Amino acid sequence: MTRPPSTPPSPEPAESAGRIAERAAALGAMLHDAHREAEAGTLIDLAGLEDRVAHLCLAAEALPRGEARILLDPLGDLVAALAPLAAALTDQQARREETIAAALAGRDDPHTARQRAAAAYGRPGAPAGPAPSDDTP
């Protein structure tokens, strides 16, 4: 028995160029935020970025040429935001690799060394053994 061919999903309604430009601007803002976080050393999650860009490009390609022209600047800004983010991520990775190499070579991470010193000298906020009990007279 043969199956009837499945019907393709109905195409999504075309988005307006203005809506696509808004989505591109929001994605650009997300990339700028990710760039700042990466420069600060924060690990960032870019999961889904490729899908978001692909959907944005498909929506732009579905527009008539005349309407799509207004997307040149917003999409260009989006592309321009990728270079500084990529550079920040590359620098972040290099710093992490240097830290790991230093630890493997027997040198202490300065952050860890400060924590150990603070704990040894009992500075406030440093974990320094058991807390005094409230049972003292």
C-alpha positions in Angstrom: 0.0 0.0 0.0 1.4 3.4 -0.9 0.9 6.4 1.2 -0.4 9.6 -0.3 2.3 12.3 -0.5 2.3 14.5 2.6 1.1 18.0 2.0 3.8 20.6 2.6 3.2 23.0 5.4 1.5 26.2 4.4 4.0 29.0 4.0 4.1 31.5 6.8 2.7 34.9 6.0 5.3 37.3 4.8 6.6 39.8 7.3 6.8 43.4 6.6 10.1 45.0 6.0 9.6 47.2 9.1 9.1 44.1 11.3 12.1 42.4 9.9 14.2 45.6 10.5 12.9 45.6 14.1 14.0 42.0 14.5 17.4 42.8 13.1 17.8 45.7 15.5 16.8 43.5 18.4 19.3 40.9 17.4 22.0 43.5 16.9 21.3 44.8 20.4 21.7 41.2 21.7 25.0 40.9 19.9 26.3 44.2 21.4 25.3 43.0 24.9 27.0 39.7 24.3 30.1 41.6 23.2 30.2 43.6 26.4 29.7 40.5 28.5 32.5 38.6 26.6 34.9 41.5 27.1 34.1 41.4 30.8 35.0 37.7 30.9 31.5 36.4 31.2 30.7 33.2 29.4 27.9 33.8 27.0 25.3 31.5 25.5 24.9 32.1 21.7 22.6 29.0 21.3 20.0 29.7 18.7 21.8 32.7 17.1 22.4 30.8 13.9 18.7 29.9 13.7 17.6 33.5 14.4 19.8 34.8 11.7 18.7 32.2 9.2 15.0 33.0 9.9 15.7 36.7 9.5 17.5 36.1 6.2 14.6 33.9 4.9 12.1 36.6 5.8 14.2 39.2 4.0 14.5 37.0 0.9 10.7 36.6 0.8 10.2 40.3 0.3 10.0 42.0 -3.0 13.3 43.6 -4.0 12.0 47.2 -3.6 10.9 46.5 0.0 14.0 44.5 0.9 16.2 47.5 0.0 15.3 49.2 3.3 16.9 46.2 5.1 20.4 46.9 3.8 21.4 49.1 6.7 19.8 47.1 9.5 21.3 43.8 8.2 24.6 45.5 7.5 24.7 46.7 11.2 24.0 43.2 12.2 26.9 41.9 10.2 29.1 44.7 11.6 28.2 43.7 15.2 29.6 40.2 14.6 33.3 41.2 14.1 33.8 42.8 17.5 31.9 39.9 19.2 34.1 37.4 17.5 37.3 39.3 18.5 36.1 39.5 22.1 35.3 35.7 22.2 38.7 35.0 20.7 40.4 37.1 23.4 38.3 35.5 26.1 39.3 32.0 24.9 43.0 33.0 24.8 42.8 34.4 28.4 41.2 31.1 29.6 43.9 29.1 27.8 46.6 31.2 29.4 45.1 30.7 32.9 44.8 26.9 32.3 48.4 26.8 31.0 49.6 28.7 34.0 47.8 26.4 36.4 49.2 23.4 34.7 52.7 24.9 34.9 52.3 25.2 38.7 51.6 28.9 38.9 48.6 30.0 40.9 45.7 31.8 39.5 45.9 35.3 41.2 42.2 35.1 42.0 42.6 31.8 43.8 45.7 33.0 45.6 43.9 36.1 46.9 41.0 33.9 48.2 43.5 31.6 50.0 45.3 34.6 51.6 42.0 36.2 52.7 40.9 32.9 54.3 44.3 32.4 56.0 44.3 35.9 57.5 40.6 35.8 58.4 39.4 38.8 56.4 35.7 39.4 56.6 33.7 37.5 54.0 36.4 34.9 53.6 35.5 31.3 54.6 37.8 30.7 57.5 36.9 27.5 59.3 33.9 26.9 61.6 31.9 29.9 62.8 31.9 30.6 66.5 28.9 29.0 68.3 26.3 30.9 70.1 26.8 28.6 73.2 29.6 30.8 74.6 28.7 32.3 78.1 
